[in-house]
Structure formats: C-alpha cells, structure tokens
Amino acid sequence: MSVILCLGGMSQSAGVGVGEMRFVILLCLVVVVASQFRGSRRKSFRSGSFGRGGGSRRSSGGADGTFGGSEYHYSWLHGASSLTGDRARSYCRGLGGGWAAVGISSGEEYDFLKSAISSQKYIWTGGKGLNRNWRWDNGEPFRFTDWSHTGGNRRPQPDNREGNEACLAILNDFYRDGIKYHDVACYHEKPTICERKGGAGK
C-alpha cells in the first residue's frame, strides 16, 4: 500500500526521468521493508514474557527430567540462572500447571537431583524456614535432610550465619563438602529446580 502511494505521488510530478523514477521506486521499497521490520520487532518483544532471572525469557513449563511420578524443570536450561530465593519460587509457580519449587522426600529423589545439578555450583530448592524449622514450598513433609557439616563459618548447617538465612539451597562441593543442604540468605542469586507432582510415571 505504501509503495502504491509513493509511486502515485511520483506519477503526478512532471518531468521525472527514467533514472530518477528507478531511484524513487527503490527508495519506496526500502522505506516499506524497514517499517515492516520495525513493526515485527515490536510485536515479538511484546509477545515475549520476561522474568528477572538475568532478563531471560520465561519457559513455557516444559519438563527436563522425570522421577518417581514427578516431572522436573531445570531453570538454567531455560535462561533463568540468576534468581533470588523468593524469585525462584515465583518462577516455578509462574510456569503454571502445578509447578512449584522442588521439595525432596527421599534419598532416591535426592540422588536423582544430585545427578541433575552436577554441572551447577548451587541451586535453590523450595525449602523455607529458619534454624531447625523448615518446610517445603510444595507442601511435602520436611523429613529427608542432608545438611552439610560445614559452611562459611565452618559450622554445621543450618547455622543462620548471616542472620537471615531463610532459604534452602543445595551447594555442589562449595565448601569441599560434597553436594549438601545449606541455609542461605534469600537475596543470593541461583538457578532452581521446579517440580510437578503426578506429571509423569516412572
């Protein structure tokens, strides 16, 4: 439509040579293509849903692993590697479809998760609490634990070292202690694992 209007304006001008006409046609085409490209970029930016995990696009909630009747979503595989503890829980809930930050109910599940995070320094879980009073965000009973024997102050975990360590992270040999539970202040940024119960059979 823009090309037609442009050429229509030219046809009303007298004394336009063939060379000038070709130049104007080319110019009109460039303007039309540029305007279409700009519009498509605006549309694609509006349609994307962006989280705060490093400004990366949020996932549609796909499962990256299954174990024991649950599905697991690894945020770092979907561009979300820098989430605070609270944002990690929001990220999982925001996936919809029953996703929540992971809760660990058995040693077998823990072994499965340890193999999943072997390439990560640390991850957030759905554990929330303080000192010895902890719960899982997804409502599972908080029974299975694997607290580290050490931490930043070389004391057994949980130690509430910063005075506000209310989020539970799994650290991967961070203190040369293997893959273990640590209480961590929630403002730190890490990837997370989300879990959806009953999503898949083992």
C-alpha positions as CSV (number, residue, x, y, z in Angstrom):
1,M,0.0,0.0,0.0
2,S,2.9,2.4,0.9
3,V,4.6,1.6,-2.4
4,I,1.4,2.5,-4.4
5,L,1.0,5.8,-2.5
6,C,4.7,6.6,-3.1
7,L,4.5,5.8,-6.8
8,G,1.2,7.7,-7.1
9,G,2.8,10.8,-5.8
10,M,5.6,10.4,-8.3
11,S,3.3,10.0,-11.2
12,Q,1.8,13.4,-10.5
13,S,5.2,15.1,-10.9
14,A,6.2,16.3,-14.3
15,G,9.5,15.8,-16.0
16,V,10.7,12.8,-14.0
17,G,13.3,10.8,-15.9
18,V,13.7,7.1,-16.0
19,G,16.7,7.0,-13.8
20,E,15.1,9.2,-11.2
21,M,12.0,7.0,-11.3
22,R,14.0,3.9,-10.6
23,F,15.7,5.6,-7.7
24,V,12.4,6.7,-6.2
25,I,11.0,3.1,-6.6
26,L,14.0,1.7,-4.8
27,L,13.7,4.3,-2.1
28,C,10.0,3.5,-1.6
29,L,10.8,-0.3,-1.3
30,V,13.4,0.4,1.3
31,V,11.1,2.5,3.4
32,V,8.3,-0.2,3.3
33,V,10.6,-3.0,4.2
34,A,12.1,-1.0,7.1
35,S,8.7,-0.2,8.5
36,Q,7.6,-3.8,8.4
37,F,10.7,-5.0,10.1
38,R,10.3,-2.4,12.9
39,G,6.7,-3.5,13.4
40,S,7.5,-7.1,13.6
41,R,10.2,-6.5,16.2
42,R,7.8,-4.5,18.4
43,K,5.3,-7.3,18.2
44,S,7.8,-10.1,19.1
45,F,9.1,-8.1,22.0
46,R,5.6,-7.5,23.4
47,S,4.6,-11.2,23.0
48,G,7.7,-12.5,25.0
49,S,7.3,-12.9,28.7
50,F,10.4,-11.9,30.5
51,G,11.4,-12.8,34.1
52,R,14.1,-11.2,36.3
53,G,16.4,-14.1,36.0
54,G,19.0,-12.2,34.1
55,G,16.3,-10.7,31.8
56,S,15.8,-14.0,30.1
57,R,12.7,-15.3,28.5
58,R,10.5,-17.4,30.8
59,S,10.0,-21.0,29.8
60,S,6.6,-22.4,28.8
61,G,6.9,-25.0,31.6
62,G,8.5,-28.0,29.8
63,A,9.8,-30.9,31.8
64,D,13.6,-31.6,31.7
65,G,13.5,-34.8,33.7
66,T,11.2,-37.3,35.4
67,F,11.5,-39.5,38.5
68,G,9.1,-41.3,40.8
69,G,5.9,-39.9,39.3
70,S,7.2,-36.3,39.3
71,E,8.4,-34.0,36.5
72,Y,11.3,-31.6,37.0
73,H,12.1,-28.3,35.3
74,Y,15.7,-27.0,35.4
75,S,15.6,-23.2,35.2
76,W,19.2,-22.9,33.9
77,L,18.3,-24.8,30.8
78,H,15.7,-22.1,30.1
79,G,17.8,-19.0,30.6
80,A,16.9,-18.4,34.3
81,S,20.2,-18.7,36.3
82,S,20.1,-15.6,38.5
83,L,17.1,-15.9,40.7
84,T,16.8,-14.8,44.4
85,G,15.2,-17.4,46.6
86,D,11.8,-15.7,46.5
87,R,12.0,-15.2,42.8
88,A,12.9,-18.8,42.3
89,R,9.7,-19.9,44.0
90,S,7.7,-17.3,42.0
91,Y,9.4,-18.5,38.8
92,C,8.2,-22.1,39.4
93,R,4.7,-21.1,40.2
94,G,4.7,-18.8,37.2
95,L,5.2,-21.8,34.9
96,G,1.6,-22.8,35.7
97,G,0.2,-26.3,35.5
98,G,1.0,-27.3,39.1
99,W,4.7,-26.4,39.1
100,A,6.4,-25.5,42.4
101,A,9.9,-25.2,43.7
102,V,11.3,-28.7,44.4
103,G,10.7,-30.5,47.6
104,I,12.8,-33.6,48.5
105,S,11.0,-36.5,50.0
106,S,13.5,-39.4,49.8
107,G,17.2,-40.3,49.4
108,E,16.4,-41.8,46.0
109,E,14.9,-38.5,44.8
110,Y,17.8,-36.6,46.2
111,D,20.3,-38.9,44.3
112,F,18.3,-38.2,41.1
113,L,18.5,-34.4,41.8
114,K,22.2,-34.5,42.6
115,S,22.9,-36.1,39.2
116,A,20.8,-33.3,37.6
117,I,22.8,-30.5,39.3
118,S,26.3,-32.0,38.8
119,S,27.1,-29.2,36.3
120,Q,25.9,-26.4,38.6
121,K,27.6,-24.8,41.6
122,Y,24.3,-24.5,43.5
123,I,20.6,-24.4,43.1
124,W,17.6,-23.1,45.1
125,T,15.1,-25.6,46.4
126,G,11.6,-24.9,47.8
127,G,12.8,-25.1,51.3
128,K,11.9,-22.2,53.5
129,G,12.4,-21.6,57.2
130,L,15.0,-20.7,59.8
131,N,17.4,-22.6,62.1
132,R,15.7,-26.0,62.6
133,N,12.1,-25.1,61.5
134,W,11.8,-25.8,57.7
135,R,9.1,-26.6,55.3
136,W,8.8,-27.4,51.5
137,D,7.0,-24.8,49.4
138,N,5.1,-27.6,47.6
139,G,3.5,-28.9,50.9
140,E,5.6,-32.1,51.2
141,P,6.6,-33.1,54.7
142,F,10.1,-32.0,55.5
143,R,11.6,-35.3,56.6
144,F,14.6,-36.2,54.4
145,T,17.6,-33.9,55.1
146,D,21.3,-33.9,54.1
147,W,22.7,-30.8,55.9
148,S,26.4,-30.1,55.4
149,H,28.8,-30.4,58.3
150,T,30.3,-27.1,57.4
151,G,29.8,-23.7,55.8
152,G,31.2,-20.2,55.7
153,N,31.9,-20.2,59.4
154,R,32.9,-23.9,59.3
155,R,29.9,-24.8,61.4
156,P,27.3,-27.5,60.8
157,Q,24.3,-26.4,58.8
158,P,21.8,-24.8,59.2
159,D,23.7,-22.1,61.1
160,N,22.0,-18.9,60.1
161,R,25.4,-17.3,59.6
162,E,24.0,-14.0,58.0
163,G,21.2,-13.8,60.5
164,N,18.5,-14.1,57.8
165,E,19.3,-17.4,56.1
166,A,15.7,-18.4,55.4
167,C,16.1,-20.2,52.1
168,L,17.4,-23.7,51.5
169,A,20.0,-24.2,48.7
170,I,21.9,-27.3,47.6
171,L,25.5,-26.4,47.1
172,N,27.8,-28.5,44.9
173,D,31.0,-29.1,46.9
174,F,31.2,-25.3,47.6
175,Y,33.0,-25.9,50.9
176,R,34.6,-29.2,49.8
177,D,31.8,-31.0,51.5
178,G,30.1,-32.7,48.5
179,I,26.5,-31.9,47.4
180,K,24.7,-30.8,50.5
181,Y,21.9,-28.7,52.0
182,H,22.8,-25.2,53.2
183,D,20.7,-22.4,54.7
184,V,21.4,-19.3,52.7
185,A,20.1,-15.7,52.8
186,C,17.4,-15.4,50.1
187,Y,18.9,-12.4,48.4
188,H,21.6,-14.5,46.8
189,E,21.0,-15.5,43.1
190,K,21.0,-19.0,41.8
191,P,19.1,-21.2,39.4
192,T,16.4,-23.5,40.7
193,I,14.6,-26.8,40.1
194,C,10.8,-26.8,39.8
195,E,8.7,-30.0,40.4
196,R,5.3,-31.0,39.3
197,K,3.7,-34.0,41.1
198,G,1.9,-36.6,39.2
199,G,3.1,-35.3,35.9
200,A,4.8,-38.4,34.7
201,G,5.1,-42.0,35.6
202,K,8.4,-43.6,36.4
